[in-house]
Amino acid sequence: MHLHRTDPALLVGKLSLDDVDRLLTETAIRTPAIRIAQDGSVLPESSYTRSATLAGRPLTGLVDARKVAALFDGGATVVLQGLHRYWPPLTELVADLEAELGHPCQANAYLTPPGSQGFAVHSDTHDVFVFQTYGTKLWEVHTAAGGLEKEEVQLEPGLSLYLPTGTPHSARAQDGASLHVTLGVNQLTWRGLLRRTVDRLVAEVPDEHLPAGWLDEPALLAEPLVDQLRSLADRLARLAPEAVVDAEAERFLTTRPTRQRGALHDVLGVRDLADHTILRRRPGKPCVVAAASAPDRIKLLLGDRVLEAPAWLRPALEDLRGRRELAPADLSMLDEQSRLVLCRRLVREGLLEIVR
């Protein structure tokens, strides 16, 4: 367990009580973006959802604000799940955290009424960062091996908590309602990396049939199996670690959720983009230049996709990576037409946004 204190304003604005009220009562939020728990049990969705139709087609799992309010008033905790997918302040925070750590991250929020506890003592299969945005909550954290010792800490806005994987904990709201956000870090593991590496090599093995009759004569299978295993071991031994790292980086940096707030404005504005138009790197958007299979090509890893480009653009892209804001004219190593074409493409691809 680790505690950190900071300026409350830095985190409180990420998700306020008014924000949660608006999500629950003024939007068409649906399950599984919400679940409700009380006294350690998750309540059935039917107790807080309703159905409707849209253009003649059924909509299920819609949150019924009246039912949610009644359950909250009765002591139930409202859990907002996957906020990094639809709440912009947390989308950007999670994107920045993923870029810093190199691990997939997620954001949930827990709204608990006064004096209530949503979940009993439990542990998570991932690391967790917790920060309070409204009210206070008393956390009970089991610190010793086997959970025999425990500490209590009261979180308030400005105080955040880190819990390593597997730390038993529980939390209870105090005299007032409590709202806190959890950032979960779903760690990539050595086992996963090795499995993905070996799987790529195994995929190259011819998918031929095993010899008929091997049940009666196991040597029919055992002898060629030795050759297959030796071949796989040889290819593993020849594998360059740098190539494995590059493949893992590309996998991670092309499978993140699409983050392109303001894209419609950019689609309209890019038509008038000029040499002195101010552009900005989109928050949380990675930009990694990597070698492509062809020597005259490079790859640009953009988080949710990979973009190929001519290798002669590498100096301009490397320069762009180091800037927070720029105008096409700043890429003076390119002629005007080339840098305008590049910047327009990167706006459309979501790496850059037009400063309005």
N, C-alpha and C positions, 0 to 999 in steps of 0.2 A: 504494500500500500504506500502511496506517495501523495502528499497534498501540495497544492500550489495556489498561491494567492495572487490575483492580478486585479486590474481596474475592472469593476463590474460592467462598465459600459462596453468593454470589448466583447463580451459574450452574451449579455442580457438581450441585446438587439437581435440575436440570431433566431430567437423564437420566444415571443412574449405570450402572456396569457391572452391578450386580445387576439394575437395571431391564431392561437389554438381555437378560441371561441369562433373566429371567422371561418376556419377550416371546417369545424363541426356543424355550424349552423347556417352558413351562407354558400357553401359549395356542394357539389355532388360527390363528395368523397365516399368511397366504397371500400368494403373489405376486399383484400386483406390489408389495406392501408391503415386499418384500425382494428384493435381488439380490446376487450374490456375484461379486467380481472378483479376478483374480490375474495378476500380471505384465502389467498393462495390458489384459487381455481380460476381458470379462464371460462368466462360465461359463453353460452351458445350464441352464435351470431343472430339467431332469430329473436333474441331478447332486445336487440338494439338496431335492427335493420328493417328495411321495408323494400317493396318492389314497386316498379313504375314502368312506363313505356316511353320510348323515344322513337318518333317516326314509325310507330306501329310495331316496334321490336321491344322485347322485354329487357328491363334492366333489373338485376338482382343485386343484393348486398349493399344497397344504398343506406347510408347512415340516417337513422331517424333521430333528429336533434332532440325531440321531446323525450324519447325513451332514454337517450344518452344522459340528458340532464337529470332525469329521475334516478337513474342508476348512480350517477355521480353524487347526487344528493343523499343517496342511501349508503354511501361509503365505498363505491367502486372506483378503481383506478382506470383511467382511459389511456391506452397505449397507442401512440401514432408511430407506425412502422414505415421504414424505408423513406424517411423524409428527405434523404439525399437525392431522391429521384424526382421530387416535385416541389421542394421548398427552397428557392434560390439561395438565401443566405447560408443554408446548410449544404446545399449542392456545392457551392464554391469552397466552403471550409473543408468538406470531405475531399474534394479534388486536390486542394493544396496538401492535405495530410497524406493522400495517396502518393503524390509526387515526392514528398519528403521521405516517406517510409519505404516505398516500393511494395506495399501490401494493399490489397483491396480493403476498403473501409465502408462503413454504413452508419446511419444516424437514426435513432429512435428517440421518442420523447414520452415521458410518463407524467400524467396529470393526476394527482392524488388529493382527495378531499381531506379536510382537517382530521387529524387523529387516526388516519387509516393507513393500512398497509396492503399493497396489491399482491405481493408475492412473499412466500415464506423463504427461509434461508436456502440459497441455491448458489451454484457457481456457473460460470460461463466458459464455453470452449474457445474463447478468444479474449485478447486483452481489451480492456474497457477504460475509456476516459469519460468522466462524469462531470457536468457542470450545471449549476443551479441557475435558473433564469427568473424564478418567482418563488417567494416564500422560503421556507427552510425545510430540511428533511434530515432526520437522525439516522445515520448509517451504522450498522453493526457489522464489523469486518472481522472475520476469523483469521488470525495471523499465523499461528503456530502450525506445525505439521499435524495433520489430523484434525485441525480446527479446534484444538483444546483451549487456545487462548483467543481472546477477542478484544478489539478496541472499538470505541464509539467515537464518531465524529459527526458534528452537525454542519451540513453544507448550507451555505447561503450564497447569494449572488456575489461573484468575485472569488469564490473558493472552489477549486476543482480537485477531483480525486482520480487517481490512477489505480486500477486493479489488474494485476497480472492474471493470465489465464489460470482458471481453476481456483481462484480465491473465493471461498464461501462468504456470502454477504446477504444482508436484507436491509430494508429501509422503510421508515415510517414517517409520515407527515406529522408535524407538531400542531400548534394551535391554529394555524391557518392552512389554506390550500398550498400545495407544493407542485412546482413544475420543474423538471430537470431533463436534460438531454444526455443521452449516452452515445458516444462514438465508439463503435466496435471495430477492432482491427482483426480482420480475418487472415491470419498469417499464412504466407506461403511457406512451405516446409521443404527440408532436404529430401524427404521421401517423395514428395510430389515432383520436385525438380528431377530427381533421378528416374522416376517412373516415366515422366514425359520424354526424357532423353533416350531411355532404353526403348520406349514405344516407337520413337521415330526410326530407330534402327531395325526393330522387329518388323515394322511395316514394310521394309525392303526385302524381307525373306520371302521367297516364292511361296505362294499359297497352294502347294502341291498336297495331294492326298497322302496320308500315312500308308505304309505298305499293308496290303491285305495279309491276314494270318498272323499279325504280330502278337495276338493274345496267346496263341499256341506256341509261337516261337519268338520270345521277347527280344532276341538278338537282332531280329529284323528292324526293330525300332531303336534299340540301344546303340548299335554301332553308328548309324548315320546321325543319331542325336549327338554323339560326341563331336562329330564334325560340325554340326550346326552350332553347338555351344562354343567350340573353339573359334569358329568364324565370327560369332557375335562378340566374343572376348577380344579378338584381334581388332575388330572395328571400333570397339570401345576404347582400346588402348591407343588407337590412332586418332581418336577424337580430340580436337584442340579445345581446351577449356574456354578460350575466347569465343569460339563458335557457339558453345553451349550457352554462354552468358548472353551473346547477341540474340540467339533464338528466344531465350526467356524474356529478354527486354522487349523484343518485338511482340511476343505473345501478350505481355502485360500492357504494353503501350498501344495496342490496337483493339483491346477488348473492354475498355472502360465505357461507362454510359455516355451517350451523346449529350454534350453540354453546349448549347448554342442559343442562349437567351438573346433576343433581339435580332434573330436571323431574318425575319421579314423586313425589318428596317434596312438591314444590310443588303438584302437582295434588291431593294428599290434604290438604295443609295449608291451601290457599286457602279451603276451605269454612268454616274457623274463623277466617279473617282478621278482625281487629277493629281499632278505631281506633288502638290503641297497639301493634299487632304491628310488630316491627322488620323492615324490608325493606332490601335492599341492591341497588344496581345490579350486575348480573351482570358480572364482569370481562371486559374486551375487547368488551363489547356497545355498539355505537354507538347514539346517540339524537339524531336531528336532526329538528327541527320545520320543515316546509316548507309553502308555500302549495299548496292544491289547486286544481283547475279551477273549482270553485264557491266564491264568496266566503265562504260560511258554513261551509266545511269546511277542515281542515288535514290534512297528511300527516305521519306519524311514520315516519321511516326507521330500521329496526331491524337493519340488517345483512343479514339473509336474507329480508326481506319489507318491505312497506309497509303501514301501518295508517292508515286514515282515521278522523277524529274530528271532532266539532263544533268550530268555531273558538273558541267560548267557553272551551274547555279549554286554549287556548294558554298563559295565565299559569301555570296549574298545571303544565303539562308543562315549561315553561321553568324553573320553580322546581325541579322534580324533576331536570332535567338537571344542575343545579349541585350536587347532593347525592350523597354516596357512600352514606350510610345515611339512612333516614327512617322515620317511621311515617305512616300515612294522616292522622293528626291534624295533621301538619306542613303539610299542604296546606289551610291554614285559609281560603283564598279560596273553597273549595268547601264546601257543606254536607256533613254527615257521610255521608249516603247516597250522594251523588255521588262523593265521594273514595274510599269503599269500593268502589264499582262500578269506578271507574277503576283502582285499585290491584289489584283482583282480575283485571281484564282484562290488566294489564301483567305480572302474575305468569304468567298463562296464556300470554301471548305471548313470555315469556322475557326481557323487559327487567329485571324485578325478580325476586329470589329471597327466600324467607323465611329469616331468620337463625335457625338452629336451635342 
